[in-house]
């Protein structure tokens, strides 16, 4: 039975009496030499860890007397930034637990006496109570021995979303007149429940019912409830306002807090106008290793291949940057990423995210069907070996503190320290890339030869598919016989990366870990801010929607209250989805691209941005021709009107009544002329109308019948 550190097990209710512990417990350590494991109860109140026989634990799991459990990662552990004050508090807590945070020294987990001595030493050294050190130590163990568990949990304090009680001291910021010392007596008014009730009355009367604005409703409230009347000697009234009265800002704030925006809009504008103007609009990405996952290596290179834009293959976009993440022990390529920018942290984090997540869904996005056994890599390593580049800065701190991964920096200018991943690039280039159209052949090119950049035909998505197939071939069929150990040879293990990977995990080599997907999402996916607007969630010039946005009427609120911002996570490999984060519980929800943006489906984000910019440039190029056409049309209209003005006879001799009195008759004559344009030139045709009994041929008879129908529709006077 394979047991993993940080796995949580819960006794089955029917077999609770046969299990030596109660409630969910987390495995915090595995001593394979002595055959014991260390367990820690995660239910409150927290108690000291204890040891259990490894075989007994496996026996309980095999007999299904205990089952896997979960513990949600608190939202404060998913934070990626903090203030200087919070950082100082976090560092002080780390100092308290310094002996327990050493990655290579876990003897205290199994030895209670050693653990007590360490606690006593820290008490003496830092002059802290024993309960304080134990509280943070148990908190650290409860949440998987991640340093992020020592973050300030301010989200658990205060009354978020609750209205503070009204006391003697005024709530909110002080007035400027008090701060600058101009008038210390103008402290302002605390808004009590009685004042809020007055606000509601005037808002309902003037704003909701009568349709006036909030400023007018506020002024009426001041005049009616917060003003005194004084009669002067001349008998005139003066309205004297108090110095301390509710401000317009307070009035607007409590209207926003207590009011129902959509209900007020329906009452102010009516259901028809609300549905027309205010409703939400519809439509529109080796020697020191004990086994797999012990150490990963990551590196990037500029691919020796020119690509074209997937939106328009005529656009050559240059050479992409390829990231590989390789397991040092098994030579398994656990993840990769293709980018147009970099090397930088934003692109490296996507490669790491790909290494830590399920590959079946990743391959399905490219139309490649695989099983989990073809690429069984979704584990977190103990260490990631990097060069002194993008992962040296402060931004990857979340990987260290949030995911419990150690970053190992290679010496400068020493690529041989990452020889495993460096070799993968050469294998890919020799195997596939150099034979593709658009491949770089600078050393083979002779003067006068065709420019190899003009041969580019593959898009980034095509190259990603090719690399995916190459990775699958490498992991499942490329052989490394020199990596086989005596036990592997005895077990008949094939010298392929996937076979050595599976054998290592099965025989408990290495330290594989699988983390809460929310934690991986938060620390590795690229961050951004999406704009919630009246027609959807806008991000990178594209619109998205999700279930929460539809259920909570985000579009209607955005149209009537203004645009809002929402934090998102996104993958540069595809514009099909983004993920919005619920800051209260740290959960993520997938947003789907809207139908009007289908032209960009399955494209990369950078390709969509390039396409939009290129279309704008082409529109600018066509601007002179558009302006010329508009000018030509205007000149034609002006000439035509001028010519018509010259043809119009003088009407000075006629009155206005005479000019407009015969409109119906003139209209009839125009219709008769449309039936036979030659009637104006032929007096004989007029006789056909005036003499209905005269003998004529069949064609003329049809014409006379049509005219008779038109005349019959007129009054008798106009007919004459």
PyMOL commands that set and color helices and strands:
alter all, ss='L'
color gray80, all
select helices_A, chain A and resi 13-18+54-62+75-78+84-96+98-100+107-110+112-126+130-142+147-150+154-156+176-179+193-209+214-225+248-258+261-278+345-356+359-365+397-402+415-431+433-435+452-455+460-477+481-483+486-490+497-506+517-524+547-551+554-561+595-600+605-621+623-647+656-661+663-675+677-681+683-690+698-712+716-719
alter helices_A, ss='H'
color red, helices_A
select strands_A, chain A and resi 8-11+25-31+36-41+50-53+66-69+227-231+237-241+295-308+316-327+333-339+383-386+406-409+526-533+536-539+542-545+564-570+577-581+588-593
alter strands_A, ss='S'
color yellow, strands_A
deselect
rebuild
show_as cartoon
